[in-house]
């Protein structure tokens, strides 16, 4: 599972063989969530509120890069690294 970003103990990943809708995975400690790229909604799982806010901020800053990564994984190519939240 390629790690595309990491910040404040949150690891963001995207699998090489994903399935719609466009999404990414976020993990913090024992918490895990699948988050929609277009909506920012949690599709599965969940994160604590502070980490959810950080992930949402990161998503807002990098939505175009996430969409580009989604196209890569849909074409069975590895996603690119995305800058962490600063």
MIDOSE-1310 file (N, C-alpha, C; in nm, 2 decimals, decimal comma, always signed):
residues 86
xxxx	+0,09/-0,12/+0,00/+0,00/+0,00/+0,00/+0,09/+0,12/+0,00; +0,10/+0,19/-0,11/+0,19/+0,31/-0,12/+0,14/+0,42/-0,02; +0,24/+0,47/+0,05/+0,22/+0,59/+0,14/+0,24/+0,71/+0,05; +0,14/+0,79/+0,05/+0,15/+0,91/-0,04/+0,18/+1,04/+0,04
xxxx	+0,15/+1,03/+0,17/+0,19/+1,15/+0,26/+0,18/+1,10/+0,41; +0,25/+1,18/+0,49/+0,24/+1,16/+0,64/+0,26/+1,29/+0,71; +0,18/+1,32/+0,80/+0,19/+1,44/+0,88/+0,12/+1,42/+1,02; +0,18/+1,48/+1,12/+0,13/+1,47/+1,26/+0,08/+1,33/+1,30
xxxx	+0,16/+1,23/+1,26/+0,12/+1,10/+1,29/+0,01/+1,03/+1,21; -0,03/+1,10/+1,11/-0,14/+1,05/+1,02/-0,07/+1,00/+0,89; -0,10/+0,88/+0,85/-0,04/+0,82/+0,73/-0,15/+0,82/+0,63; -0,13/+0,87/+0,51/-0,22/+0,87/+0,40/-0,17/+0,78/+0,29
xxxx	-0,26/+0,69/+0,25/-0,22/+0,58/+0,15/-0,33/+0,58/+0,04; -0,28/+0,51/-0,07/-0,38/+0,49/-0,18/-0,33/+0,35/-0,24; -0,42/+0,26/-0,25/-0,38/+0,13/-0,30/-0,36/+0,13/-0,45; -0,28/+0,05/-0,51/-0,26/+0,04/-0,65/-0,38/+0,00/-0,73
xxxx	-0,47/-0,08/-0,67/-0,59/-0,13/-0,73/-0,71/-0,09/-0,65; -0,75/+0,03/-0,67/-0,86/+0,09/-0,59/-1,00/+0,06/-0,66; -1,10/+0,10/-0,60/-1,24/+0,09/-0,65/-1,31/+0,22/-0,63; -1,40/+0,25/-0,72/-1,48/+0,38/-0,70/-1,56/+0,37/-0,57
xxxx	-1,60/+0,48/-0,52/-1,57/+0,62/-0,56/-1,43/+0,66/-0,53; -1,38/+0,77/-0,59/-1,24/+0,82/-0,56/-1,22/+0,84/-0,41; -1,12/+0,79/-0,36/-1,09/+0,80/-0,21/-0,95/+0,77/-0,18; -0,91/+0,80/-0,05/-0,78/+0,76/+0,00/-0,80/+0,71/+0,14
xxxx	-0,70/+0,65/+0,20/-0,70/+0,59/+0,33/-0,62/+0,68/+0,43; -0,67/+0,70/+0,55/-0,60/+0,77/+0,65/-0,59/+0,69/+0,78; -0,47/+0,68/+0,84/-0,46/+0,60/+0,96/-0,38/+0,69/+1,06; -0,43/+0,68/+1,18/-0,37/+0,75/+1,30/-0,38/+0,65/+1,41
xxxx	-0,27/+0,60/+1,46/-0,27/+0,50/+1,57/-0,36/+0,38/+1,53; -0,46/+0,35/+1,61/-0,55/+0,24/+1,58/-0,67/+0,28/+1,50; -0,68/+0,41/+1,47/-0,79/+0,47/+1,39/-0,76/+0,47/+1,24; -0,87/+0,43/+1,17/-0,85/+0,42/+1,02/-0,98/+0,47/+0,95
xxxx	-0,96/+0,54/+0,85/-1,08/+0,59/+0,77/-1,05/+0,59/+0,62; -1,16/+0,57/+0,55/-1,16/+0,59/+0,40/-1,23/+0,71/+0,37; -1,17/+0,81/+0,30/-1,22/+0,94/+0,28/-1,24/+0,97/+0,13; -1,36/+1,02/+0,09/-1,39/+1,05/-0,04/-1,31/+1,18/-0,09
xxxx	-1,25/+1,17/-0,20/-1,17/+1,28/-0,25/-1,26/+1,40/-0,29; -1,37/+1,38/-0,36/-1,46/+1,48/-0,40/-1,54/+1,55/-0,29; -1,58/+1,47/-0,20/-1,67/+1,52/-0,09/-1,61/+1,54/+0,04; -1,50/+1,48/+0,07/-1,43/+1,49/+0,20/-1,50/+1,41/+0,31
xxxx	-1,61/+1,33/+0,27/-1,68/+1,26/+0,36/-1,61/+1,12/+0,39; -1,63/+1,08/+0,52/-1,58/+0,95/+0,56/-1,67/+0,84/+0,50; -1,61/+0,76/+0,42/-1,68/+0,65/+0,36/-1,69/+0,53/+0,45; -1,58/+0,50/+0,52/-1,57/+0,39/+0,62/-1,48/+0,43/+0,73
xxxx	-1,50/+0,37/+0,85/-1,41/+0,39/+0,96/-1,43/+0,53/+1,02; -1,33/+0,58/+1,08/-1,33/+0,71/+1,14/-1,20/+0,75/+1,21; -1,18/+0,88/+1,23/-1,06/+0,93/+1,30/-1,11/+1,02/+1,41; -1,03/+1,04/+1,51/-1,07/+1,14/+1,61/-1,08/+1,28/+1,55
xxxx	-1,16/+1,36/+1,61/-1,19/+1,50/+1,55/-1,07/+1,58/+1,52; -0,97/+1,59/+1,61/-0,85/+1,67/+1,57/-0,79/+1,62/+1,44; -0,77/+1,49/+1,43/-0,71/+1,43/+1,31/-0,80/+1,44/+1,19; -0,93/+1,43/+1,21/-1,02/+1,45/+1,10/-1,01/+1,59/+1,04
xxxx	-1,00/+1,69/+1,13/-0,98/+1,83/+1,08/-0,85/+1,85/+1,00; -0,74/+1,79/+1,05/-0,61/+1,80/+0,98/-0,62/+1,73/+0,84; -0,68/+1,61/+0,84/-0,70/+1,54/+0,71/-0,78/+1,62/+0,61; -0,89/+1,68/+0,66/-0,98/+1,76/+0,57/-0,90/+1,89/+0,52
xxxx	-0,82/+1,95/+0,61/-0,74/+2,06/+0,56/-0,64/+2,02/+0,45; -0,57/+1,91/+0,48/-0,48/+1,85/+0,38/-0,55/+1,82/+0,25; -0,67/+1,76/+0,26/-0,75/+1,73/+0,14/-0,78/+1,85/+0,06; -0,82/+1,96/+0,13/-0,86/+2,08/+0,06/-0,74/+2,14/-0,01
xxxx	-0,62/+2,13/+0,05/-0,50/+2,18/-0,01/-0,45/+2,10/-0,13; -0,48/+1,97/-0,14/-0,42/+1,88/-0,23/-0,52/+1,81/-0,32; -0,64/+1,86/-0,33/-0,75/+1,79/-0,40/-0,71/+1,75/-0,55; -0,65/+1,85/-0,62/-0,61/+1,82/-0,76/-0,50/+1,71/-0,77
xxxx	-0,41/+1,71/-0,67/-0,31/+1,61/-0,67/-0,37/+1,47/-0,64; -0,46/+1,47/-0,55/-0,53/+1,34/-0,52/-0,61/+1,29/-0,63; -0,68/+1,38/-0,71/-0,75/+1,34/-0,83/-0,65/+1,28/-0,93; -0,54/+1,34/-0,95/-0,44/+1,29/-1,04/-0,39/+1,15/-1,00
xxxx	-0,37/+1,14/-0,86/-0,32/+1,01/-0,81/-0,43/+0,90/-0,84; -0,56/+0,94/-0,82/-0,67/+0,85/-0,84/-0,66/+0,80/-0,99; -0,64/+0,89/-1,08/-0,63/+0,84/-1,22/-0,51/+0,75/-1,24; -0,40/+0,77/-1,17/-0,29/+0,68/-1,18/-0,32/+0,54/-1,13
xxxx	-0,38/+0,53/-1,01/-0,42/+0,40/-0,96/-0,53/+0,33/-1,04; -0,61/+0,41/-1,10/-0,72/+0,35/-1,19/-0,65/+0,28/-1,31; -0,54/+0,34/-1,35/-0,46/+0,28/-1,46/-0,35/+0,19/-1,42; -0,37/+0,14/-1,29/-0,27/+0,04/-1,23/-0,13/+0,09/-1,23
xxxx	-0,12/+0,22/-1,20/+0,01/+0,28/-1,18/+0,02/+0,33/-1,04; +0,15/+0,34/-0,98/+0,16/+0,38/-0,84/+0,13/+0,53/-0,83; +0,07/+0,57/-0,72/+0,05/+0,71/-0,69/+0,17/+0,79/-0,66; +0,17/+0,92/-0,68/+0,28/+1,00/-0,64/+0,27/+1,05/-0,50
xxxx	+0,39/+1,09/-0,44/+0,39/+1,14/-0,31/+0,33/+1,28/-0,31; +0,26/+1,32/-0,21/+0,20/+1,45/-0,19/+0,26/+1,51/-0,07; +0,29/+1,64/-0,07/+0,35/+1,71/+0,04/+0,26/+1,70/+0,16; +0,32/+1,69/+0,28/+0,24/+1,69/+0,40/+0,18/+1,82/+0,44
xx	+0,09/+1,82/+0,53/+0,03/+1,94/+0,59/+0,14/+2,01/+0,67; +0,14/+2,14/+0,65/+0,25/+2,22/+0,72/+0,18/+2,32/+0,82
